[in-house]
Amino acid sequence: MTVKLGLTDLANGQANYLNANTTFALLNQLVMPSVIDKDLATPPGSPANEALYIVATAGTGLWSGKDCKLAFWLTSVAGWTFVTPADGWRVWVADEKLWYHFNGSAWIAAQVGYQTGAGGSVTQATSRTTGVTLNKS
């Protein structure tokens, strides 16, 4: 197994197309992951082929015990494949139009770019050659 993605290693001369297809399906999902929804605890009734979800807390049915995992449907096997995320993984959640990252135990909305708010003050001690301090992030 590979360390980062947990892909199945193929031996020289191995003609096991199922291992290869599983590896390709995982790569297809994880190279540029786009999640349809992260708030479903129950799998959708008629998922599209290759549909990717984050299983919400207290998953039920086929998602029972799979909280926080990535789940994708493959029509070719008529079933769900689950991937355990690693700390630091990022995914795009399409229905929210937000990036999320996995912190080792939960999916958290990623803070990207600038935010609106009260703002802060910038001070420069003595001249343009001294350091600048901003009192808020």
MOZIPE-V217683 format. One record per residue. N is the residue number from 0. PHI is phi in degrees with one decimal (999 if undefined). Layout:
{{N/PHI} {N/PHI}}
//
This chain:
{{0/999} {1/-75.7} {2/-71.5} {3/-69.4} {4/-106.2} {5/69.4} {6/-77.6} {7/-73.1} {8/-74.5} {9/-106.3} {10/-81.3} {11/-56.7} {12/77.3} {13/-72.6} {14/-112.4} {15/-97.0} {16/-66.2} {17/-66.1} {18/-61.3} {19/-65.3} {20/-64.3} {21/-63.4} {22/-62.1} {23/-62.9} {24/-63.5} {25/-64.4} {26/-59.7} {27/-57.6} {28/-81.8} {29/-98.6} {30/-69.0} {31/-134.4} {32/-70.2} {33/-124.7} {34/-88.8} {35/-73.9} {36/-155.7} {37/-117.4} {38/-111.2} {39/-94.5} {40/-97.3} {41/-112.9} {42/-61.5} {43/-63.5} {44/-67.6} {45/-132.9} {46/-70.1} {47/-72.9} {48/-57.5} {49/71.0} {50/-63.9} {51/-114.0} {52/-134.0} {53/-100.9} {54/-74.0} {55/-72.1} {56/-59.0} {57/65.2} {58/-55.4} {59/-123.5} {60/60.0} {61/-67.0} {62/-98.9} {63/-60.6} {64/77.1} {65/-112.9} {66/-49.0} {67/71.9} {68/-78.2} {69/-83.9} {70/-127.1} {71/-132.2} {72/-95.6} {73/-120.1} {74/-63.4} {75/-62.8} {76/-112.5} {77/50.0} {78/-164.2} {79/-92.5} {80/-115.9} {81/-114.7} {82/-126.2} {83/-83.2} {84/-73.1} {85/-101.8} {86/-53.2} {87/100.1} {88/-62.6} {89/-123.0} {90/-139.4} {91/-92.4} {92/-103.1} {93/-63.4} {94/-69.8} {95/-104.2} {96/54.5} {97/-138.0} {98/-86.0} {99/-124.7} {100/-126.1} {101/-96.0} {102/-98.2} {103/103.6} {104/-142.0} {105/-153.4} {106/-90.4} {107/-122.2} {108/-60.7} {109/-78.4} {110/-89.3} {111/-122.1} {112/81.8} {113/-94.2} {114/-119.8} {115/-84.6} {116/167.8} {117/-68.1} {118/82.6} {119/-137.8} {120/-117.1} {121/-109.5} {122/-126.3} {123/-129.1} {124/-51.8} {125/-129.7} {126/-150.7} {127/-64.8} {128/-92.8} {129/-92.9} {130/-64.2} {131/-108.0} {132/-121.3} {133/-112.5} {134/-86.4} {135/-140.7} {136/-76.7}}
//
